[in-house]
Amino acid sequence: MKGQPSISSIYRMAPGTANDDALAEWGRIERLRREAWRKTGVVTIRIEELPESLQGPIQQWAEDQYGRR
Protein backbone atom coordinates (compact mmCIF):
# COMPACT_ATOMS: atom_id res chain seq x y z
CA MET A 1 0.00 0.00 0.00
CA LYS A 2 1.23 3.46 -0.76
CA GLY A 3 2.62 5.17 2.30
CA GLN A 4 2.81 1.93 4.28
CA PRO A 5 6.13 0.26 5.08
CA SER A 6 6.75 -2.94 3.15
CA ILE A 7 6.72 -6.25 4.98
CA SER A 8 10.06 -8.00 4.96
CA SER A 9 10.34 -11.19 2.92
CA ILE A 10 12.21 -12.76 5.87
CA TYR A 11 8.89 -13.95 7.23
CA ARG A 12 8.47 -16.28 4.26
CA MET A 13 11.65 -18.12 5.33
CA ALA A 14 10.12 -19.30 8.61
CA PRO A 15 9.79 -23.05 9.08
CA GLY A 16 6.48 -24.57 8.15
CA THR A 17 4.11 -26.26 10.51
CA ALA A 18 5.39 -28.67 13.13
CA ASN A 19 6.36 -32.13 11.96
CA ASP A 20 3.65 -34.61 12.94
CA ASP A 21 5.80 -37.61 12.00
CA ALA A 22 7.41 -38.72 15.26
CA LEU A 23 9.88 -41.04 13.51
CA ALA A 24 11.05 -38.26 11.20
CA GLU A 25 11.47 -35.93 14.17
CA TRP A 26 13.46 -38.58 16.06
CA GLY A 27 15.68 -39.06 13.00
CA ARG A 28 16.28 -35.31 12.74
CA ILE A 29 17.31 -35.10 16.40
CA GLU A 30 19.59 -38.13 16.11
CA ARG A 31 21.25 -36.59 13.03
CA LEU A 32 21.86 -33.36 14.95
CA ARG A 33 23.28 -35.29 17.92
CA ARG A 34 25.74 -37.14 15.70
CA GLU A 35 26.70 -33.97 13.87
CA ALA A 36 27.35 -32.15 17.17
CA TRP A 37 29.64 -34.96 18.28
CA ARG A 38 31.59 -35.16 15.03
CA LYS A 39 31.98 -31.42 14.49
CA THR A 40 32.43 -30.09 18.02
CA GLY A 41 32.91 -32.99 20.40
CA VAL A 42 29.65 -32.20 22.18
CA VAL A 43 27.70 -35.21 23.43
CA THR A 44 23.97 -34.83 23.91
CA ILE A 45 22.13 -37.42 25.92
CA ARG A 46 18.77 -37.57 27.62
CA ILE A 47 18.93 -38.04 31.35
CA GLU A 48 16.86 -41.23 30.97
CA GLU A 49 19.58 -42.73 28.77
CA LEU A 50 22.21 -42.51 31.51
CA PRO A 51 22.91 -45.30 34.00
CA GLU A 52 20.91 -44.76 37.19
CA SER A 53 24.06 -44.04 39.18
CA LEU A 54 24.79 -41.01 36.94
CA GLN A 55 21.28 -39.65 36.49
CA GLY A 56 21.01 -37.88 39.85
CA PRO A 57 24.42 -36.19 39.94
CA ILE A 58 24.31 -35.07 36.32
CA GLN A 59 20.76 -33.79 36.61
CA GLN A 60 21.75 -31.82 39.71
CA TRP A 61 24.77 -30.38 37.92
CA ALA A 62 22.66 -29.41 34.89
CA GLU A 63 20.08 -27.71 37.10
CA ASP A 64 22.82 -25.82 38.93
CA GLN A 65 24.38 -24.70 35.64
CA TYR A 66 21.30 -24.08 33.47
CA GLY A 67 18.28 -23.99 35.77
CA ARG A 68 15.38 -26.36 36.19
CA ARG A 69 13.66 -27.86 33.16
N, CA and C of each residue as an Amber inpcrd file, in Angstrom:
protein
   207
   0.8160000  -1.1730000   0.0000000   0.0000000   0.0000000   0.0000000
   0.8690000   1.2490000   0.0000000   0.4400000   2.2300000  -0.6820000
   1.2260000   3.4600000  -0.7620000   1.2680000   4.1370000   0.6080000
   2.4610000   4.5100000   1.0220000   2.6250000   5.1740000   2.3020000
   2.8140000   4.2170000   3.4680000   2.6380000   2.9430000   3.2330000
   2.8140000   1.9340000   4.2840000   4.1770000   1.2830000   4.1080000
   4.8450000   0.9490000   5.2160000   6.1290000   0.2570000   5.0780000
   5.9200000  -1.1450000   4.5060000   6.8720000  -1.5910000   3.7160000
   6.7490000  -2.9350000   3.1460000   7.0660000  -3.9780000   4.2130000
   6.4840000  -5.1440000   4.0530000   6.7180000  -6.2520000   4.9780000
   7.9150000  -7.0410000   4.4620000   8.8370000  -7.2990000   5.3370000
  10.0580000  -7.9950000   4.9580000   9.7500000  -9.4050000   4.4530000
  10.5040000  -9.8370000   3.4610000  10.3390000 -11.1950000   2.9230000
  10.9480000 -12.2420000   3.8510000  11.6050000 -11.8110000   4.9300000
  12.2140000 -12.7570000   5.8670000  11.1610000 -13.6660000   6.4900000
   9.9470000 -13.1660000   6.6040000   8.8850000 -13.9510000   7.2270000
   8.5000000 -15.1630000   6.3870000   8.7630000 -15.1230000   5.1050000
   8.4710000 -16.2760000   4.2580000   9.4830000 -17.3960000   4.4440000
  10.6030000 -17.1130000   5.1170000  11.6450000 -18.1160000   5.3320000
  11.4190000 -18.9330000   6.5980000  10.4010000 -18.5950000   7.3520000
  10.1240000 -19.3020000   8.6080000   9.8030000 -20.7580000   8.3240000
  10.1240000 -21.6440000   9.2830000   9.7930000 -23.0520000   9.0800000
   8.2860000 -23.2280000   8.9860000   7.8950000 -24.2630000   8.3050000
   6.4750000 -24.5660000   8.1450000   5.8750000 -25.0730000   9.4480000
   4.7780000 -25.7370000   9.3270000   4.1060000 -26.2600000  10.5090000
   4.9470000 -27.3540000  11.1520000   4.6400000 -27.6500000  12.3840000
   5.3870000 -28.6710000  13.1310000   5.2750000 -30.0250000  12.4340000
   6.3260000 -30.8110000  12.5640000   6.3630000 -32.1330000  11.9560000
   5.5460000 -33.0940000  12.8090000   4.5090000 -33.6810000  12.2170000
   3.6530000 -34.6140000  12.9410000   4.1990000 -36.0360000  12.9150000
   5.2180000 -36.2790000  12.1160000   5.7950000 -37.6140000  11.9990000
   6.8490000 -37.7950000  13.0820000   6.5100000 -38.5380000  14.1200000
   7.4090000 -38.7240000  15.2630000   8.7220000 -39.3920000  14.8500000
   8.6580000 -40.3510000  13.9460000   9.8760000 -41.0440000  13.5120000
  10.7990000 -40.0900000  12.7490000  10.2350000 -39.2390000  11.9270000
  11.0500000 -38.2600000  11.1980000  11.6760000 -37.2760000  12.1790000
  10.9390000 -36.8540000  13.1760000  11.4740000 -35.9260000  14.1750000
  12.5970000 -36.5830000  14.9690000  12.4180000 -37.8430000  15.3470000
  13.4630000 -38.5830000  16.0560000  14.7230000 -38.6680000  15.1900000
  14.5480000 -38.9730000  13.9170000  15.6830000 -39.0630000  13.0050000
  16.4140000 -37.7360000  12.8730000  15.6670000 -36.6360000  12.8320000
  16.2780000 -35.3140000  12.7390000  17.1200000 -35.0250000  13.9850000
  16.5810000 -35.3470000  15.1500000  17.3070000 -35.1010000  16.3990000
  18.5510000 -35.9780000  16.4760000  18.4320000 -37.2360000  16.1050000
  19.5940000 -38.1310000  16.1080000  20.6790000 -37.6320000  15.1580000
  20.2840000 -37.1330000  14.0020000  21.2540000 -36.5890000  13.0330000
  21.9790000 -35.3940000  13.6390000  21.2390000 -34.5250000  14.3190000
  21.8560000 -33.3620000  14.9510000  22.7960000 -33.7740000  16.0730000
  22.4190000 -34.8060000  16.8400000  23.2810000 -35.2870000  17.9210000
  24.5960000 -35.8010000  17.3690000  24.5250000 -36.5940000  16.3080000
  25.7430000 -37.1430000  15.7000000  26.6070000 -36.0340000  15.1110000
  25.9640000 -35.0770000  14.4640000  26.7000000 -33.9690000  13.8740000
  27.4030000 -33.1360000  14.9490000  26.7370000 -32.9110000  16.0740000
  27.3530000 -32.1550000  17.1740000  28.5890000 -32.8830000  17.6930000
  28.5010000 -34.1900000  17.7940000  29.6430000 -34.9580000  18.2810000
  30.8100000 -34.8850000  17.3010000  30.5290000 -35.1340000  16.0260000
  31.5950000 -35.1610000  15.0300000  32.2440000 -33.7920000  14.8230000
  31.4360000 -32.7440000  14.8000000  31.9810000 -31.4210000  14.4920000
  32.5790000 -30.7080000  15.6940000  31.9970000 -30.8970000  16.8800000
  32.4330000 -30.0870000  18.0180000  32.8290000 -30.8800000  19.2460000
  32.5910000 -32.1900000  19.2270000  32.9150000 -32.9860000  20.4020000
  31.8800000 -32.8830000  21.5090000  30.7170000 -32.3400000  21.1950000
  29.6480000 -32.2030000  22.1850000  28.7730000 -33.4430000  22.1500000
  28.5620000 -34.0380000  23.3140000  27.7010000 -35.2050000  23.4320000
  26.3700000 -34.7590000  24.0230000  25.2930000 -35.1160000  23.3630000
  23.9660000 -34.8310000  23.9080000  23.3130000 -36.1530000  24.2620000
  22.7530000 -36.1880000  25.4500000  22.1280000 -37.4200000  25.9190000
  20.9710000 -37.0440000  26.8290000  19.9050000 -37.7860000  26.7260000
  18.7710000 -37.5710000  27.6230000  19.0950000 -38.2030000  28.9580000
  18.6300000 -37.5630000  29.9990000  18.9290000 -38.0420000  31.3480000
  18.4670000 -39.4930000  31.5300000  17.3880000 -39.8620000  30.8660000
  16.8620000 -41.2290000  30.9740000  17.7870000 -42.2580000  30.3300000
  18.6650000 -41.8280000  29.4560000  19.5840000 -42.7320000  28.7690000
  20.8230000 -43.0450000  29.6040000  21.0410000 -42.2900000  30.6620000
  22.2120000 -42.5110000  31.5150000  21.9810000 -43.6630000  32.4780000
  23.0490000 -44.3110000  32.9290000  22.9060000 -45.3020000  33.9980000
  22.3340000 -44.6170000  35.2450000  21.5640000 -45.3360000  36.0100000
  20.9080000 -44.7560000  37.1890000  21.8900000 -44.0720000  38.1330000
  23.0840000 -44.6300000  38.2590000  24.0600000 -44.0440000  39.1770000
  24.5250000 -42.6490000  38.7350000  24.3710000 -42.3140000  37.4490000
  24.7870000 -41.0120000  36.9410000  23.6330000 -40.0180000  36.7990000
  22.4190000 -40.5220000  36.7430000  21.2760000 -39.6460000  36.4920000
  21.1560000 -38.5240000  37.5180000  21.1750000 -38.8750000  38.7960000
  21.0080000 -37.8770000  39.8540000  22.0820000 -36.8110000  39.8540000
  23.3630000 -37.2060000  39.9090000  24.4240000 -36.1930000  39.9410000
  24.4640000 -35.3060000  38.6930000  24.2530000 -35.8740000  37.5320000
  24.3070000 -35.0680000  36.3150000  23.0900000 -34.1530000  36.2140000
  21.9480000 -34.6450000  36.6260000  20.7610000 -33.7940000  36.6110000
  20.9480000 -32.6160000  37.5750000  21.5010000 -32.8910000  38.7460000
  21.7470000 -31.8250000  39.7110000  22.7380000 -30.8020000  39.1490000
  23.7930000 -31.2820000  38.5270000  24.7750000 -30.3790000  37.9220000
  24.1240000 -29.5130000  36.8400000  23.3160000 -30.1470000  35.9770000
  22.6640000 -29.4070000  34.8940000  21.7110000 -28.3500000  35.4470000
  20.9850000 -28.6890000  36.4950000  20.0770000 -27.7140000  37.1000000
  20.8430000 -26.5680000  37.7380000  21.9870000 -26.8720000  38.3460000
  22.8150000 -25.8170000  38.9270000  23.3720000 -24.8880000  37.8450000
  23.7770000 -25.4670000  36.7120000  24.3820000 -24.6970000  35.6360000
  23.3610000 -23.9370000  34.7870000  22.2380000 -24.6080000  34.4730000
  21.3040000 -24.0830000  33.4750000  19.9050000 -23.8000000  33.9960000
  19.6150000 -24.1870000  35.2290000  18.2850000 -23.9920000  35.7710000
  17.4160000 -25.2240000  35.5880000  16.2810000 -25.2140000  36.2590000
  15.3760000 -26.3570000  36.1870000  14.7190000 -26.4510000  34.8180000
  14.3440000 -27.6380000  34.4320000  13.6590000 -27.8590000  33.1580000
  12.2650000 -27.3230000  33.2140000
